[in-house]
Structures are given as structure tokens and as C-alpha cells.
Amino acid sequence: MNSDIIISTYGNNKNGMGHVKRCIWLAKLFKKDFGVSVYLLVNKNEQMEDLIKREKIPFTALLNDADEERFLLENPCKVLIVDKRDTNQAIYRQLNSITIALDNFGPDKDYFDYLINPLPYFKDSMSNFQGERFLLFPEEIWNYQKPKILRPIRKILVTFGGSDPRDLSYIIKEVFERIKETFEIAIILGPLYEGRLKGQELIPEHIKIIEPQQNLHRYMQAFDLVITSFGITAFEAAIIGTPSFILNPSDYHEKITRASGLFSAGVGSIKKIEKIKDRLEAFIREPQFPVLDLPSKGNIQFKMILKKILQRPKRKCAICGQSDSLVVGRDGYFNHYFCEKDKVFFRDKNYVAAVSYSSNYFLDDYKKQYGKTYEEDRPNIDKLNNQRLKIIRRLLPVAHRKRNLLEVGSALGFFLKMAQDKGDFAVEGAEISSYAAGYAREKLRLDVKTQNFLKMDIGHPCYDVLAMWYYIEHNERIEDVLSQIKRALKIGGLLALSTPNAHGVSSRKNRKKYAAKIPADHYYEFSPVGITRLMEQNGFKLRFVRTTGNHPKRWIKLPFRFLDSLLVLIMRKKKLGDTFEAYFERIS
């Protein structure tokens, strides 16, 4: 079997056929609008299999999750779409396919490349696209739209999906037998229905039991009111222009009904018949249309999403090359990932940060974060720079000449100034901010060029030391940075860098909250173990690493000051600080 798209879904007497119907519509859409081959995976169910056969869509009926895993491993595809409410299968994160989940709130949802949640949900539901406008409908439904005019209700359609496990159809029949006014009522019993109305003959004349309809929306157009539970039928009624009265099978369905803005009579129960009757009579007297943000004609929004997703590559970790990273942030087509193997945060390809490195970056923006401007913070910065220079001088071999030192992202030049004043370095700087580079040249008399390091014309490796303090995380293409480092740094030379710690205590406490606070211009955030693996893969050897930013008070309240000092020591040993420095020797 060779298919571009595989769609995996399920349906049964308990959960109904809604997921299966949506996947059939989706398969048709892919074939008609994108010209790609589609294959369905479903659980074994005779009625459901008959439905798919009638639509002439190729499929396999599976016995269990192990069957599905075996099938997906043996039949690779470009895109896998999973339309199931709660999944927890490791296989989905192991595939090289682009993975899309629809209305999935299972434990493994954060490993799907894209989450599309058209239905409302009352839990944390971080998704790429959310809201009713991303619902999917059969395209012919818009041919049956009628003006949204509230008419006197005479004809009523009752339909509770493919199985109606709580037998709401019977409850509604009992309700209408208690209502004095007579209506023309049609009750559709789904193909999986096993309730008390099945085969029943003693039913009032104005209530008719009818067979399932292949084209429900066309049939729905002729009615003044639809009674159903939360699901696609209620939204179909809203598009067609027929008011809907919702009676739900569970508290779960009731919560999402209220979240969506649909009118609900609550959870159906024989014990509540009088209450349901009163609410239904009130609704019939004063029907209303729900206020919903429904999709445009022809599923335009959904098609646009699919078109762009099909053009995007699978995102992989730059270090291990694996594609099973945890998604810690979602915003439209762009994700924020965390590789659990290499402990590194990284963003989607084509993500571009809208950040200006003007004077505000070193003045107002810096002051907001640290309580003072970059220039005002010089005593603290110089203290740190002095420690860095001691480490660099200790790691370098003895030389009887000045070493050539280039600082990349040299800011206002404080590190370069200190290195120059020590007397054993010939210093240069490359700084993208014209404000910062100008400050270093004019006030500190330093050789700092307003230039992007990646665009520097470097003929051959000529530097003994490259310093990159909080620079590497700002680069979208880490491979370009590594190539330029090797163009600039001599073999045996020292690369000294600092960067946020993606596996520090703040990140470990809550990955998603930490990721949400990562600055927009950080394309990567590494851990000591992750950046060491990356540099070793590219011809470098780790000489020294230390964590900085050791602040126990950020995550625990301590009653005694000496405990703070003790925890700082533990954090340094376990590399739990929120930032770190690493020093690498180029060996090849």
C-alpha cells in the first residue's frame, strides 16, 4: 500500500459515528482538491465498514492499537491524520510523517506536529488552530442554506447520531407524549442504535421512526427545529439555518455545549423528563439561533491550513536529528519544540522574530528586565567578564604574543575593553546594533564593526579566541553559525560562549511556562549536554563548563540564608542554573 495521506479514526456504539463521518469528508476533500491518495484506518465495526465501503474509500479495519502500530510502521506516508478524542500511543511520535490530530486531548497530544481543535474544550487545549471556523463539513451542505428567519415550529427532526448510547431518542419520544400541542416529528435511529425504540410499534401517529439518511443536511432543510446532542449535527443545523435544541448524553458533552454557545437542556435522563419538557416548550415558543463563528462556504479555512501544512517539512532536532520532540508552544503554523534527548528548545523553520536591536534593546528593554540599563549594570557585567577572562587565560596555552580575540555580539564593548586592558589580547568586535557598536567605538575606543558575524568576509582562520556571550541562541540557522565559527577560529583556538540553560531549574519546573517566557528572538536555547553534543559533532572538544544564574529563590522559599548558599552549591554541581558558560577547543 502506498498512500500520501493516512487517516486514523474510530467509531462504535458508545462514541457514535461523528469522527468517522468527518474522516470520510476529509478523504473526499483531499482527493478532490489536492489530488492525493488517501487511506483510512478504523476499528472493526460492521456498520461503520459498510458506510466506508459505500463511499468507495480504501481502508483497513483494525482489531487493536498493536495492529495500527504494525500497519503504520509497514506503510509510511507523508501525512498522518488522527481523529480520536484521547490518544496515548507512542507510535505517533516515532513516525517521520507529518502528524495532525483533530480534537485530540489525550496524553500524547503534545507530540503531534499540528493540533486542530474545532470543538470547544474546558481543559487546557493549546492548539495550532482552534474554534468552530475550523470545523469540516461536506461541501454540498452550503447548497441547502436557507434564510435565518425564525418561523413557527411545526416540523421537528430528532437525531442522536449513529448509536445514541443513552437512548435520548426514547426520552424525547416520552417528552412529546406529555406535550399537549401536536407536532410533526421524525426520529432518525442510527445504524448502531440498540435502544427501546428499535422495533417498537406502539408510537403515536404524529411521531415517525425513519431510516438513517445518507444526506442528512438535505433532509434537515425541511424542518423547523432539530433536536440532537452536541456534535456535528448541531453545527450543520446552524449552517443550514435551522434552530437546534441540545440534549446531551454526559456531563462532558454538556460542558463543551455551554462553552460553544449552543442552547442546551442539560444531560438527558428519564428522571428529568418534566424538566426537559418545560425547557423544550419554552424553546419552541421562543426559538433562537446560536451565535457561532462558523467556516466560510467550501471549508476555505480548513483547506488553507492543509495546503500550507502539506508544503512544510517535518521539523527535526539540529543535534540528534530526531523528529519526536515535545511541542511546548503552538501559534498557527509555528511550533516551539523541546528535544527531550538533547534538552534543547528550538523553533519551527521559517519562524522570524520581529525584534529591533536599537538603543531601546540596551536601555528601556534591559531596564525592564534587570531594573537598570545595560550601561548602568556595568559593574556587575565587569565582575562576570573578569571571571570569564580568568577562565580563558587558564585554558589557553602559554604564548609570547598577543592572542587575536573576536567577540561576536559585543554589545557596548565592556568585555573587549577589559580584555584589551589586560594587555595580552588584540581585540575586535562584531555587533549588529549600530547603537551598541557606535558606543564601543566612540566611548571605549575599540575596534568594533557594525556587522552581522555571519556576513563577515573571513579569508582563513585567524582568531585564537572567539567569545559569544548570549549570542548563539539568537540565530535561526545554527549550521551557518558553526560554519562561520570554523572559518574564523584556528585549530587549537578557544570558543567561549554563554547562553540560557534549557535544562535549568526554571525549565525543569514547567517546560511550557518556561517556553512561553523565552524571548521572541531566541531561536534556540541549549543545555550543557545538548551544546556539548552539537560542538563535538562539529570538531570541538569541551574544556570547561559552569552554570550561572543560580537563584534558588525563583523556585523555593527558604527560611534561613545559609540554606540559600547551600542550594547554590548544589545547583552549580547539578548544572541547574538558568544560564551557563561553555568553553570549547577546536580540534578539527
N, C-alpha and C positions, 0 to 999 in steps of 0.2 A: 504494500500500500504506500502510495506517495501523494501526500496532500500538503497544500500550502498552509491550511488552517485546520486545526483540530478543536472541536468544541466539546467540552465535557460537562454533562449535566445529570440531573436525576429527577424522578417523579414517582410517586406512589400514593397509596390510599390515604396516608396521613398528611403528606405535604402537597398533594394535588399535582396539577399539570402545568402550572404557570411558568416554571423555569423551562420546561420542555418546549412549550409554545414559543417562548421568546427565542430560544435557540433555533427553532425552525425558521422563524422570521429572519434571524441573523444569518443563517446559512443561505437563504434566498437572496438577502441583500448583498452578501459577499459575491455570490455567483453573478448576479445581475449588474452590480455597479463596479465591481473590481475585477471580475473575470478570473477569480482564483478558485482552486479546488478546495472543497470543504468536506470534512468527515466528522460525524457525530459519535460520541461515546455516551452511552446511557446505561442505567441499571436494568436488569432483566425485569420486564413487566409486559405482559401480553398486549394490553390495550394501548400502552404507550408505543410499543414496537409497531403495532398496526397503524397508529397515527403517523409515524415517521415513514413507514412504507408507502402510505398513500401520497405523501409529499415527494416520493422518489429521491430521497436524500440518502446517500450511503452511510451506514452506521454499523457499530458493533455493540451488542448488549453484553454487559459485564456482570460477573457474579459478585465481585467484591473489589476492595481497594488494591489488593495484590494483583488482580487481573489488569486493572487500569495501569499500575506501575509497569508491569511487564509490557503492555501494549505501547506505552509512551516511550519506553527505552528502545523498543524494537522498531518504532516508526517515528523517527524525528520529523519535526515540522518547523516552519518558520515562526508561526504564532500559535500559542495555546490559549484558548479562552475557557475559563472555568466559571460556570453559572451555578454555584451552590452556595447556600447561606453560611455554612460553618465548615471550613475545611481544616484539616491538620495532617497533611501528608507531605513528608519530606521530599517526595519525588518532584513536586512542582518547582522547588528551589534549585534542584540539581540539573535542570534541563538547560540547554543552550538556546532554547526557543524564547522569544519574547512572550511573557506571560501576562494575561489580563484577567482580572477577577471582576465579576459583576455581583454587586450586593453581597459581598463576602465579608463576614465579620468573625471568621474563625481565627484560631491561634496563629496560623501561618500567613495571615493576610499581609504582614509587613515584608514578605519575601517576594510578592508579586511585583512585576515591573510597573503595572498600572492598576489602580483600583478605580472602577467606575461605579458609583453608588447613586443610582437614580432615586431609590426609595429612601425616605427619611429613616433615621435611626436615633435611638435615645441614648446610645453609648458614644464613647469617643470613636469617631469614624473618620479619621484622617484619610483623605482620598484625593486622587488627581482631579476627578470631576464628580460633582455632587449636585443633586437636585432633579426635579421632575422633568426639566427640559432635556435631560439625557435619557429619558425613557425611550424604548424602542417599540414601534407599532407596525403592523402590516400596512404597506403603503396605500392600499386601496381604501383604508379607513377614512381618509380625508374626502373621498367621493361621497360619503354618506353624512357629511356635516349638515346640520340644519340650524336656522337662526336660534340663538339662545333667548327664547321667549317663554316665559312661564305660562303654561296652559293648565286648565282644569285637568286633574288627573283622573283618567278613566281606565287606561290600559296599563297594566303593571307586569313587568318581567322580573322573575325571581331566578337567580342563578348563583350557585355557590361553588363553582369550579368543578374540577374533574372528579373529586371524591367526596367532598363535604363530610369530613370525618366526625364532626359534632352534630350532624343531622339538622342543620339550621333550616333546611328546606321544610322539614316536618314542623318545626317550631313556627315558621312563618305561615304555613297552612293552618295551624291551630289558631294563630293570631287572627287571620282573616275570617275564620269561622265565628269569632267573637265580635267582629266589627259589623254593625247593623247595615251600613251602606254597602252596596254591591258593586264590585269592580270586575273588569275582565282581566283575569290573572292567568299567566302562563308560567309554569315552573319547569325549568330545564334540569333534568337529573344527569349528572356527568357520567362518563363511561365507567368510572370506578366506584360509583355510588352503591352503597350497601345498606342504606337506611330504611326507615319504616314506610316510606312511600313507594318503595320498589314493589311493583306488582299489586299495589293497593287499588281496589276498585271503588270503594265507598267514599268518593270525593265529590263535593258539591259541584253542580253544573258549571258555575262561573269560574271554577279553577280547573285548568287543563294541565296535564303532565305531558310534556313533549320531549322528543328525542334531542340529543346534543346537536348543535348547529355547527356546520363547517365554517360558516361565515357569520359569526355572532354579531359583529358590528352592523352588518346589513339588516339583520333581524331586529336588532336593538333600536334602530332608527324609528320603527313604527310605534314605539311605546312612549308613554308619558313619564314613567318612573322605572328605574332599575333598582332592585333590592339585591345586594350582594355583600360579600365580606371584603376586607382590604385586599387589594390585588390589582392586576392589570385591567380587569373588567370595569372597576370604578373609574379608572383613568380613561379607558375607551369611551365610557359614557360621557365623561366631561368633554372630550374632543368632539363627539358626535353632537352634543348639545342636549342630552337627556339628564335630568337630575338623578342623583343616586342616594339611596338610604343604606347605610352600612350597619351590618350586624356581624360581629366578629366571633371567631371560634376560640380565641385565647386572649389573655392579658397582653401578650407580646404584640398581637395584631392591633389591639385596642390602642396601645401606646403609640405605635407608628401611624395609626389613623389620625389620632389627635395631632401628632406632630406635622402631618401633611396638610391639615386644614379641611379634610373631608368631614361631613356630618356623620356622627356615629350614635347608635342607640346603645352601645356598650357590648358586653360579651353575652352571647346568646345562651339561654338556659330555660328549660321548661318551667322552672320555679319563678322566672321573671316574666312570664307571658303577659300579665296585666301591665307591667311597666313598659314592655316593648310595644304593646298595643297602644298605650297612651301616647308614646313618642311617635309612633308611626302615624296615628291620626292627626297629631299636631303638625307633622311634616307634610302630610297630604293637604292640609288646609293652607299651609304657608310653605311651599317648596322653595328651595334655594339652590343656586349653583355655587360650587366651591371656587374659591379664588386660588388658581394654580398657575405656575409658570411652566406651561406645557410646551413640548417641542414644536418647532415650525413644521409646516407641511413637508412631507417627504423625508422625515428624520434627518434634516440637514445637519444639526449639531452632532449627532452620532456618527454620521458619515465623515464629517470633517475630522473628528477625533481619530477614527480608524485609518483614514488616509494618511495622516501625519505619523501615526504610530507605525504603520507598515513601512514607512520610509526611514525610520530611526534604527540605529544599530543597538544591539544588546550591550549594556554598559558593564565593563569588567574592571576589577581592581588593577591598578597600574603595577602592583607589586607581585601578587600571586597569579594574576590573570584569570581568576575565578569569577563567575557571574552569580554567585549565590549570596551576595551581600544583603544585609538588613537595610530596608528603606526607613530612614528616620525622619524624613520630611518630604512632603509632596506639594507641588504647586503647578497645576496644569501639566504640561509635558515635561517638566523638570523635577527630578528627584534629588534628594540628598541621601547618600549611602554611607553605611559603616561596614567595613570588612571585618568580620569577627576573627579572622585568622591573623591578619596583619595589624589590626587595631588602628585603622586609618579611616577618616571621614573623607569623602570625595563627592563632587557634584556631577551632574549629567554633562555629557558632551553638548557643546553649543550654548551652555549657560554663560551669560556675560553679565558681569557685575557693573552696575551704573554708579561708579564711585569716582569722585574727583579728588586728586591729591594736591589740592590747592593749599593756601595758607591755613584755611579752617581745619584741615586734617591735623595739623600740628598745634593749632590754637584752641578753637572752641570745641572741636570734636574730642581732642585729647583731654581737655579740661573736664568735659562731661564725664569721662570715664575715670580720670585719676585725680580730679579736684584741682589741677593746676595745668598750665600749658607745658608743652614739651621743653621749652627753654627754661621755665621756672623749675622744672623737675631735674635740671642738670646735675645737682649734687647726688641724687640717687642713681642717675644713669651713669655718672662717672665712677661711682663706687662699684657698680656692676662691671663697667668697662675695665677697671683696674684688675678685677678678678679674672676677667677673660684674657687679658694680656699676659697675666702671670701663667695661665694655663698654656697659652700659645707658645710663649717663650720656653716653657718647660718641655713641651712636646717637640719643638724644632731641634735639629742637630746643631752643634756648635758651628758658627760661620764667622769669617773675618771680613765680612762685608755687610752692607745694609740689605735686608731682605725686601723684596718687592711685595707690597701688600695692596690688594684691591678690596675695598669694601663695596659690596653691592647693596643698594638701598641704603645709602649712607646718611639719610635724614639730614639733620643740621650739622653733622660732622664731628660730634663730640668724641666718638671712638677714634676717628682718624687723627684728631688733634692730640689726643693722649698718646697714641702710637707714635706719632711724629716726635712729640716731646721726649719720648723715652730714648730717642737717638739711634735706634737700631733698625728702623724701618723707613723705606722710601714709600710714601703712601699716595694712593689715588682713590677717588670715589666715583661711583656712577649712581645718580639719583634721578628718578623720573620726575620729581616735583621741582618745578622751576623756582618756587619759593625757597625750598629747603636747600637746593644746590646753590642758589644765589647767596643765601645766608652763610653757607660754609665758605664760599669763595671770598665774599666781601668782609665778613666779620672775623673769620678764623684764618684767612689767607691760605686756604687749602686748594689742592688740585682736584676739584670735583666737577665732573661734566654733567650737564643736564641731558641724560641719555638713558634709554632702555638697555639694560645689560644684554638682553637677547639680540639686540641690533648692533652691538659693538663689533667693529671690524678688528678681529684679533688674528694676526698672522700666524703666530705659533705660541705655545705655552711659555709664558714669561713671568708668571707670578709664583712666588714662594708660598703666599698665604692668600686665600680668598675668605673674606668674612661676610656672612649673610645673617644679620640679626633681624629676625622676624621678616624675612623676605620670601622664603621658598613657598610658603602657604598661599601667596598672592598670585601664583602662576597657574594658568589654565592647562598648559601643556608641559607637564613635568619632564617629559622626554627631551624637550627643547632646552630646558634648563640644564639637564645633565650633560647634553652635548656641548653646550656653551661653556660649562664648567671645565670640561676636559680640553676644550680649545685654549682656555686661559691658564689652567693650573699645571705646573710642572709635575712630572712623575717624582714622587717623594715630597711634593708640596702638601700643605695642610689646608683642609676645608673646615672652617669653623662656622657653625650655624646655631641659631636658636629658633624655636617655634613652639606654638601651643601643643600641649600634650593631650592627644586624643584618647589616651587611656589613663589620664589622671583621675583624681578622686571625684572631681565635679562631673566628668563624663561617665564614670562608672556608676555614680549615684542615679542618674537618669539620662540615658542616651538621647531620647527625643527632646527633652527640655534643654539639654546642653546644645544639641544641634540647632535648635531654634534661636539660640543666642550667638551662634557663630557669625562673625561679621560677614556681610554680603560679598566682600572682596576676598574671602578665603576660599579658594577652590579646593584645597586640601588641608587637612590637619592630621599630622603624623603622630605616632607613638615612638618611643625609643626603639622598640623591637621592629616596628614597621620600617622606619627610615634606615635602620641598620641593614635590614634585608635588601632594601632598594639600593643602597650605596654599594653593598657587597656584590650585587648583581652587575654593577657598572664599574668595577675595578677599583674599589676603595676598601680600606680597612679601618675599622673603628679603633681609635686610640683612647678616647675618653668620653664619658657621658655623665651628666649630672642633671638632676631635676631642680627646677627653681619654681617660684610661685607656690611654695609650701605654706598654705594658710588653713590650718585645722578649723578655725572659727567659721569658715564658709560652710561647713557641714556638721559641726558638732559644738555644743556649748560646754565649756569646761569651767569647773568651779575654782580651780587653782592654776596660777600662772605656770608653775613648774610642769604641769601636765601638758601645757601647750608646747613647751620646749621639747618634752619627751616625744610628743606626737610628730613634731617637725623632724626629729631624728629618724623616726620610723618611716615617715613619708619619703625622706631622702633615700633611705635604704631600699624601700619597696618601689621607688620611682613613681610616687603618687602625686607629685607636684603638678600644678596646672600648666606649667611650661617646662621646657628642658633645653639644654645645650648639648650638642654632639660635635665631636672633633674627629675628622677622618683624614687618613693619609691616602693620597693617590698612589696605587701600586701598579697600575697598568693603564 
